[in-house]
Each structure stands twice: as structure tokens, then as C-alpha cells.
């Protein structure tokens, strides 16, 4: 089966920022989480994938096709939730449904109504009267109501309360039950990504630090706590990052480098990201 | 395209209902109270403002960024705005032409009834509206509404000058306004050319814009 997204050596230069040779592949049927601090290049990457901005180098394929060829046709199969849903303030969710029915070929009005109901988005309230969370939920309903094969989500769970966030995560999980469906999601809320994603990509200052299967990452790296002496005994090349605390030193290391007799715990994705970024500086 | 037009139809109705209402009221004033140049030009001017208002609303909402993620091309986004301008100008031209037509046969107006050439002069307002809006739109598509409105102000100033010249003719009613037919034809052709060139320029400029 073709990959949902294939990016090779993607480059984009701005005056004060560059996205530098980013390569990643999202296989069909999978969810990839894009993690990075503010300004790391997450939104730039998503915009380049959607051909909203022009790349300076590299290539992007969506479902096997260059993203610049037949872009309109490709977007019929992509559902997008940007960090800010750009709907005019005076529109209601019902009107938005009518508009989208005339934009997407596969628009499913029934599915849209069901999503609005499930996410408790009022149909007749003006967009300006909705809370940030409600706006995001409306964006999710729009993105999923034309039966897309690929969802591209830019911080979709920010502004949502924990209960709705959990529901949204479940909805995204349901979406990928179909093995032709894939999701690329960027978020600051790493715990959501950890629940949801099969693949994790770390972006830092425009560079891809890592792109790996989540389970493999968790398998491969361990967190070790001990005295300075114990940690300094680990080969430097195997230490992903370390942090000194009043009680000793915490370090994330390759599983193979964990000294015998030292207790190694499971690492979570957020810890791994924070430690790697600190090491990179 | 239909979806984009529907969106602007909703936005225009919600935000510009007063413009539509005032145009209709001014139409009624012309039909039953006699045509006054100020009323006439103001009604025409309102429909120049509305497409710009819609563009400003789009920009504030970041609709142009969202539209980029939808299956519509940038050329379609531009085309829709020109079609909207065309439709709104056609609406005001139709209301004003109908008003003058009613006034032509309104016995209450006596000697102030406009004649056929006045009616035709009324229609020449339509391409003028298009041309004025056309001057502004490419700037908005290239630089955004904030910078683009400088062009908009320039167009407004043109309308103001036009209004001044018009009223300096010292006419208070349309029966005296008879624009020679060849001037009407030339101005209509020029307006159409400006409209077309503006559309092409906007498409070109918008395709290269990055958000």
C-alpha cells in the first residue's frame, strides 16, 4: 500500500528560520505525531505538505502523488484542522455545513450533523460566539465529514477540556481503524500524542531530530536514576540527555547501555523530547 | 466556487443587510420622489463598499489560510470575489435602473420625469462601479486589506471627486443628466477592460502570496 505522506529533504528558508532537510514517511493506516517547541517548524511543515507555501527544496508525496500536482483533487481526500479555524465570525455551524457541501464532492451532511451533535456544537450559534474549544470541535467536524483518507491536524486538542480531548482522541483512533486512513498531528500536548500515535517525529529548530515508531522508542530508551558516578560510567554516546536534581542524576540512555544492577524505568515521550532538546541546546 | 459564493452571500447578508436596505430605500426615493444625483451616487457607492467589507472580514478571520486547505484553487478564490463584485454591482444597477424606469412613468413627478437617455445614463453607473472596485482588489490580494485599503481610499476619493463634479453641474435631477452615448460606450468598454485586467492581476498576485 502507498504511504500516506512521503517527505524527502524538505527545505524552506525564511530570513530568520529554516526548515532543514526534513525527511519522514507516514505509512497508510498510521498516526504520526509531530512534536516540537514553538517555532520548531511544525506549522511550516504542515503548510508545505498542504502546498500553502512554496518549498525551496525536496519533495513531498501525498498518497503517492506530488503535492503540487492535482492539489485540488488531493485536498478532496484530506481533512485539515488548522490551529485557527478561519471561518468568518458571522457564520453558524449550519451555514458552514451548507458551504462545505458545495466545496467538497464527498460531503456527508448526515455525518456532519452527527459530529456536531456528538461534540455538542450548537448549529445556530454564530462562530464568534463559540469558545475556542467549540471552534476547534467545529473544525474537527468539518475535517471529518467528507470522508477524508488523511487528516492533518495542527494542535487540534489545544483549548479542549480533558473530557472532550479524550473524546477527540477516541474519534481520531476510530478514524484510523480503516487501514487506508492516516493522521499527521502536531501538538504540544505530548500525552495526547502518546495515547494516539504509532509514529513520533521530533522537530527542533527546523531540524528533524528523530522519527521513529513510538513503541520502538519506548523499548529502545530507558530512564536511569542514580548518583553522578553511576551515570558518568555510561558511555557518553548512549546518553540521550541528563538532568541533575538535588537527589541525584536522571538520564535517558539506550537500553543496551544501562549498567547492570542499576534500575531502569520506562521512558515517556515527553521526557525523551525534553531531554533531547536540552542536549541539543 | 458555489460554496465560496454561498459563504460570501451569508456574510454579505449578515454584515451588509443595511447596505441592501438603504439601496432599496434610495431606489424608492428615486422612483417616487424624483431622482437626485446625491441619492443616486450614494446608492451606487454602497455596493462598491460591500465587496471590500467582505474581503476585510475574510482577512480578519484568516479565511484565506483556511481556504488554502480546502479543495479550491487560489484562482477560484479570486474569481469568486470578482463574481461577487459583479453581482453586487448588478444588484444596485438593477435597483437604480428600475427606479429610474418607474420615475419615467410616474405622473406625480410631472416635468421632473427622466427620459430614455437618462435611463441609459443610469446604466453607465454599473461599469463605473466595477472599475472603481477593480482598482482596489489586486492591492488587497497582494498586500492584505490593511495596505490594500490605501487603494480603496484612493478609489473613494475618486468617487468623491466624481460626486463633486457631478453636483457642480448644478443639476438636481436626472432629467438633465444626459451622458452622450459614445462616452457611455467608451467608459463602459474602459471599465470592462479595467475589470478584466484587475482580475488577471489579482490572480497572478494571489498565486504567489505566502501566508
Interface residues (C-beta under 8 A of the other chain):
Chain A: X47 X50 X51 X52 X53 X54 X71 X72 X73 X75 X76 X78 X80 X82 X84 X85 X86 X87 X88 X89 X90 X91 X95 X98 X99 X100 X101 X102 X103 X104 X105 X152
Chain B: X2 X3 X4 X6 X7 X10 X11 X14 X15 X57 X58 X60 X61 X62 X63 X64 X65 X66 X67 X68 X69 X70 X71 X72 X73 X210 X211
